Amino acid sequence: MGVPAPDSKHGRQPGPWSAAYESVCKPRLFRRRSTGRLGLRREPVRREIGSLVLEIVEGDVTEADTDAIVNAANDHLWMGAGVAGAIKRAGGPEVEREAVAKGPIPVGTAVETTAGDLPHKYVIHGAVMGQDLRTDAGLVADTTRSCLELADRLGLESVALPAFGTGVGGFPIDDCATTMVRQVVDFATHAQSLRRAVLVLFGDQAFLAFRRAANAALGT
């Protein structure tokens, strides 16, 4: 998640959430294939919704073959560990510098930055939580919609999003899946440039939750 590391880098001292941060947000890298493409573990789900294709895959969002990738951020846009840390490591410090310069932003909104050393056109930072490090269904819905709308305004054809708020934010994965899939389905009715929305999940549990949500929303 896009949570600042519990140190003094940004003038923050370790707080009572530091232990939880270490256990939940410790960087977890995905295994890259030699091709540098998205390393898939299960057969991806692909569903057509009008002119938009929803894809659900298990893998590493930094390796998605999309125009942009999304960072699950906090409202001050510091990039700590989890998805944010993976993006910062792959894209370089320029991504975080530009993001922080644009913050803080309201929770539920999104901004774009350079992708640095990544091959994507942009990193979109969706602020799914504030400094209380918590989120809920309304914020996950707002952030998902904001990221999709921003990608569309930027004229992009494809965007990859991780699961929002399920790490340090404490949001249940099944609720996250239902919320995010529903937002993609609703957005598809008025998408302009966007043709692919790829939900990239870490781990079997998350992938299966999102697959169930897609089946429930769109039929099997």
Phi, psi and omega in degrees: 000161182276073183239133181297140177298144185284070176216192185261015182305318181250027179079018181254135177263153179305133180250186182292347180271002186301316181296319178296321178302313183296322184282326185267322190255006179305130186306135178233116182267146175265147179288126178269141172278160184297340180284345184077004179274171181300121181281107184264143181246326177242160178299123183293153175265134180226118182230132178270129179233091187064234180272358183253139175254126173265126176240139177237119184225158174254126182167208186248118184298332181290346180257008181295139179271063183233165179293326180218157171237158185248137173260129174280102194251166165265169188291342177268354172068018169292145182248109183262263185238197180061221180300315180300317179295320178296319179294319180294319179295319183283325184266341181093169186294341181300327180297312180292320180302314180291322180297310182299324179296336180267352182266172354283159177234158179298142176298135182099353179252179184213152173224159178252152173223175171303159173261004177059235182278356177285157182281356184281160179286323183215158158252126176260127183255111179260117183279096184266353178209158176262203182282353173279354176062027178238158176214177180206181185299321180296318180289322177297318178297312181299317183292318178300312180298318180298319180294317179295317181294322179294316177302320180293317179295329179283356179078021182279154178261341183209148179211144179244132181237142172273174172291132183268132167077009186268357177266250180296337179291340174074016181277131183299138185297322180294320178292321178298315181299312180300316183293312184290319178298317179299321179294321177295316180299314180295320181295327184302335183289340180228019176297141179256287181271331188291130181240340180224129171240114186251120177263113186255118188248144176263113174097157184295319182300315181293316180301313182295324178297317180288326177295318177298319181296320178295318179295322180292322183280328189240356184086157182273000000 
